[in-house]
């Protein structure tokens, strides 16, 4: 939960990327496990690594996250905003253009971004190239393709995995990250596509002359689209959950920034929102 309002430009909800073409000259997605529900990749070129604006730094610090650079910080910011898993890699460090989502090999080892060696089992999921593992799916990146001050091209991953699988892996390996906390939640909010484009837009706001390309793969592409649900909630309930006071105007502004449609039921201090 974000601690205070951040005055960044809003990203309009884009149309879902149609999965009619999940490969291109710069990348291909290969999925070999039923535990991957969705994965989208964005290649962003001509990046120059630099510190984040103070507004973003202060925002992350208030949420107990240490600022690193504008790319890592924006990824963390968007995860805070949406609860959607995002990971980022140095595109030029990848050993192939094929991104493979697969079960880990029994006894396979990975050195994480936090320099912790993990021994995996076939119950775990990894994201890899043809030669190297680039992340423990839904949890943490490996050392293979970390971005650094020399990075100029990045690959952003927005993905969803079976929550129970991520939860089991996280507990068994005793590793908890911001990414794993979101990946293990049983949520059906359609933020994957939005979160990826939100990250792209904020990176564009911080960097000039970048180029962005995307590809996507969906396990449920042939299924019927879920019917949007309408819920009723009141201000008192929200204040109790947040532990802070809000005015009806604060609530309306927050819903508008998130792109939620809503309708006020009663014009009172405890006005209901539907």
C-alpha angles and dihedrals in degrees: 000000000000113000098215142002117286117205100218124139115269122249113221115230105262125213112268113268106252110233094219090117118031098170137055141164091282101043149001130201118216118182119196102169135067089218091076109086099175140351130183127181131200123195112205117187136194095035122166112200112228141146118287122251112272090249092063093041092053091046094054093043090054087056092049095254119131113231114237111168136323094274099049091039094053091048090053092044093053091047088054091049098047110017088232120138114246128174128179132208138186100253094205092057093059112107093215140012092240114098110200126194108199146142112277119252115252107269093009112155130219130185106213129217087258088056095250117140114224128192109213136205133208088264090068126082125223135187110219148158120234090279111022141037110241098183147002096244115257093357120060144340122249126233090258101091108012116156118243139172091287095054115121103163124044137189117211119201122204110182147156126211135179101288095217091055092052091046092052093047092047093051096043093050093038093232125135125179137164087258094052092049090058096039093054094052115104098230132143098193108139096232100126097090093037094048092053093051091043090056091047092051094049091048089051089051089056098038131045129217096016123151123217130196129174141198129181143195126194128191090202098045093123095045126099113268113256116256111244112249126222118215132184119224135163133219094245091058092050093047090051092052094046096040091226140092121257133182120224087249091055090052093048092049091050093050091048092051089051091049093242117152113222144167128213112230100190130014097229136114088263093042115171119237122210 
